[in-house]
Amino acid sequence: MPFRDPNVGFGIGAILAPAGIIAMMLRQPKGPLRLLVEAGATTPDGARKLNSIGIPREALVERAITSGVIVKEVDGRCWLNQARLRQRRLRAAALGGGGAFVVIVTLWALVHFTTAAPR
């Protein structure tokens, strides 16, 4: 049987581990932003109370409210500002990508300039 062959690697574990990770990801509860989108609360007219869409406490979205991703109306209804969300995600991706680029170039330079060339 190929799973007992020592040359195969981790065997059946190499199949079960990713499958377990995928199963755990699928069982995760929906986040507050997705709940707002599914409820249609993406405009001021479609604003909804947080309790009505399954968000039990305002503290769960406090950071999104202070950043402007979720807009809280005077009457307590909230809606998702999708343009602001896209802007914040783009900024985070640009900072992450730029940071990764700087780290990779720095590591390459360290390896390239600190190792002796073969003679």
Secondary structure, DSSP 8 states (H G I E B T S, - for coil): -GGG-GGGSSTTHHHHHHHHHHHHHHHS---HHHHHHHTT-SSGGG-B-TGGGT---GGGGHHHHHHTSEEE-TTS-EEE-HHHHHHHHHHHHHHHHHHHHHHHHHHHHHHHHHS----
